[in-house]
Amino acid sequence: MLEEALAGLAVQEDGIYVDATFGRGGHSAAILERLGPEGRLIALDQDPQAQAVASRRFGDEPRFQFLRGSFADLSALLEGCAVMGQVRGLLLDLGVSSPQLDDATRGFSFMNDGPLDMRMDPDRGESAAQWLAHAGEGEIAKVLRELGEERFARRIARRLVEAREEAPVERTGRLAELISEAVPRHERHKHPATRSFQAIRLHVNQELESLDACLAQISRVLAPGGRLAVISFHSLEDRRVKRFIRRQVEGEPVPRDLPVRDLPPGRTLRHIGKAQRAGEAELAVNPRARSAVLRVAERLS
């Protein structure tokens, strides 16, 4: 949803912009094309491979700056850039990127066998294999049920705990095989590992918690009139974004009998259009965009 996201950001030639999910630089490159000589783009990503791509693609670009880190630490990262309260647009393209999915060594996909890692920042935290090695059956089931909305969470968790007593679950292919064994054949409307892989990835990377932390910092980062554009790929993310924007648009509840002349307290954003989905042309070349939802909001003065 590149064009839709750029339209939502309403890029100004001399503005300061933040691509908080650099990935492999597609959005950043498009933003830079729209910036003038006085414009500035700051890109964030916790993936060391993203850092290497940024250096290779934009290392000689004076308007570009890359910071390695999570968008959960948005304010701390940007404070060193002296741009707090001056950002004209901030983009979040949530979830795992296509290059990460396609790289079997990262362990995100059940389609190709590889080490069961799943960390977006392989230098921090424990891998999926390490977590599965010690997590209790109840904890695994809870993660699969709440983060993957998996109906057979308990059955899958029981199978994983049984299997690790024989040998550690350390490969994506083995994990997918065990999940498939636990899901009834008549319930396999899509690959049986789809929901579980999503849930484990979200848990290992604390993605929803990071999203909440990032959104809570938006009002301190954006300039008046600055735009927030968020692309989500599943309902758990989009629900959080939708509720956050709605709270900031409506502000804090005010008793009916209390006269209020100004805006409700706590109101910081306004909606920009309705939620958007990828069009047929994009879906034809990028089927992964079928679940993408874009929401845009603007910082009030």
KANORPE-V858444 format. One record per residue. RES is the residue in one small letter. OMEGA is omega in whole degrees, 0 to 359 (* if undefined). Layout:
res=RES omega=OMEGA
res=RES omega=OMEGA
This chain:
res=m omega=185
res=l omega=184
res=e omega=179
res=e omega=180
res=a omega=179
res=l omega=177
res=a omega=178
res=g omega=180
res=l omega=181
res=a omega=187
res=v omega=176
res=q omega=188
res=e omega=185
res=d omega=184
res=g omega=175
res=i omega=183
res=y omega=180
res=v omega=171
res=d omega=188
res=a omega=176
res=t omega=189
res=f omega=181
res=g omega=177
res=r omega=167
res=g omega=181
res=g omega=179
res=h omega=181
res=s omega=180
res=a omega=181
res=a omega=178
res=i omega=180
res=l omega=179
res=e omega=183
res=r omega=180
res=l omega=173
res=g omega=182
res=p omega=182
res=e omega=180
res=g omega=183
res=r omega=177
res=l omega=176
res=i omega=181
res=a omega=179
res=l omega=170
res=d omega=180
res=q omega=183
res=d omega=179
res=p omega=177
res=q omega=176
res=a omega=178
res=q omega=179
res=a omega=179
res=v omega=180
res=a omega=180
res=s omega=181
res=r omega=185
res=r omega=190
res=f omega=183
res=g omega=181
res=d omega=182
res=e omega=184
res=p omega=181
res=r omega=188
res=f omega=176
res=q omega=179
res=f omega=176
res=l omega=179
res=r omega=179
res=g omega=181
res=s omega=177
res=f omega=173
res=a omega=180
res=d omega=187
res=l omega=183
res=s omega=181
res=a omega=180
res=l omega=185
res=l omega=180
res=e omega=179
res=g omega=180
res=c omega=179
res=a omega=180
res=v omega=182
res=m omega=181
res=g omega=182
res=q omega=186
res=v omega=181
res=r omega=179
res=g omega=179
res=l omega=183
res=l omega=172
res=l omega=175
res=d omega=195
res=l omega=175
res=g omega=182
res=v omega=181
res=s omega=179
res=s omega=177
res=p omega=177
res=q omega=178
res=l omega=186
res=d omega=180
res=d omega=184
res=a omega=182
res=t omega=180
res=r omega=174
res=g omega=182
res=f omega=190
res=s omega=175
res=f omega=183
res=m omega=180
res=n omega=182
res=d omega=179
res=g omega=178
res=p omega=185
res=l omega=182
res=d omega=177
res=m omega=179
res=r omega=174
res=m omega=172
res=d omega=184
res=p omega=179
res=d omega=184
res=r omega=173
res=g omega=180
res=e omega=180
res=s omega=177
res=a omega=179
res=a omega=180
res=q omega=179
res=w omega=180
res=l omega=181
res=a omega=185
res=h omega=184
res=a omega=178
res=g omega=181
res=e omega=180
res=g omega=180
res=e omega=179
res=i omega=180
res=a omega=180
res=k omega=179
res=v omega=181
res=l omega=182
res=r omega=186
res=e omega=183
res=l omega=178
res=g omega=184
res=e omega=184
res=e omega=182
res=r omega=185
res=f omega=184
res=a omega=182
res=r omega=180
res=r omega=180
res=i omega=180
res=a omega=180
res=r omega=180
res=r omega=180
res=l omega=179
res=v omega=178
res=e omega=184
res=a omega=184
res=r omega=175
res=e omega=177
res=e omega=180
res=a omega=179
res=p omega=176
res=v omega=189
res=e omega=181
res=r omega=180
res=t omega=179
res=g omega=179
res=r omega=178
res=l omega=180
res=a omega=179
res=e omega=180
res=l omega=178
res=i omega=180
res=s omega=179
res=e omega=184
res=a omega=183
res=v omega=179
res=p omega=183
res=r omega=183
res=h omega=180
res=e omega=186
res=r omega=179
res=h omega=171
res=k omega=183
res=h omega=185
res=p omega=181
res=a omega=187
res=t omega=185
res=r omega=182
res=s omega=177
res=f omega=177
res=q omega=183
res=a omega=181
res=i omega=178
res=r omega=179
res=l omega=181
res=h omega=183
res=v omega=183
res=n omega=182
res=q omega=188
res=e omega=181
res=l omega=177
res=e omega=178
res=s omega=178
res=l omega=178
res=d omega=181
res=a omega=180
res=c omega=182
res=l omega=181
res=a omega=183
res=q omega=188
res=i omega=185
res=s omega=178
res=r omega=185
res=v omega=185
res=l omega=171
res=a omega=172
res=p omega=184
res=g omega=178
res=g omega=185
res=r omega=170
res=l omega=177
res=a omega=183
res=v omega=174
res=i omega=179
res=s omega=183
res=f omega=171
res=h omega=192
res=s omega=181
res=l omega=177
res=e omega=185
res=d omega=179
res=r omega=179
res=r omega=180
res=v omega=181
res=k omega=181
res=r omega=179
res=f omega=181
res=i omega=181
res=r omega=179
res=r omega=181
res=q omega=177
res=v omega=184
res=e omega=183
res=g omega=181
res=e omega=178
res=p omega=180
res=v omega=178
res=p omega=184
res=r omega=184
res=d omega=181
res=l omega=180
res=p omega=180
res=v omega=181
res=r omega=183
res=d omega=177
res=l omega=176
res=p omega=180
res=p omega=179
res=g omega=179
res=r omega=185
res=t omega=185
res=l omega=168
res=r omega=179
res=h omega=170
res=i omega=181
res=g omega=179
res=k omega=175
res=a omega=182
res=q omega=175
res=r omega=181
res=a omega=179
res=g omega=183
res=e omega=181
res=a omega=179
res=e omega=181
res=l omega=180
res=a omega=181
res=v omega=182
res=n omega=183
res=p omega=181
res=r omega=181
res=a omega=185
res=r omega=181
res=s omega=185
res=a omega=176
res=v omega=179
res=l omega=174
res=r omega=182
res=v omega=176
res=a omega=183
res=e omega=178
res=r omega=178
res=l omega=180
res=s omega=*
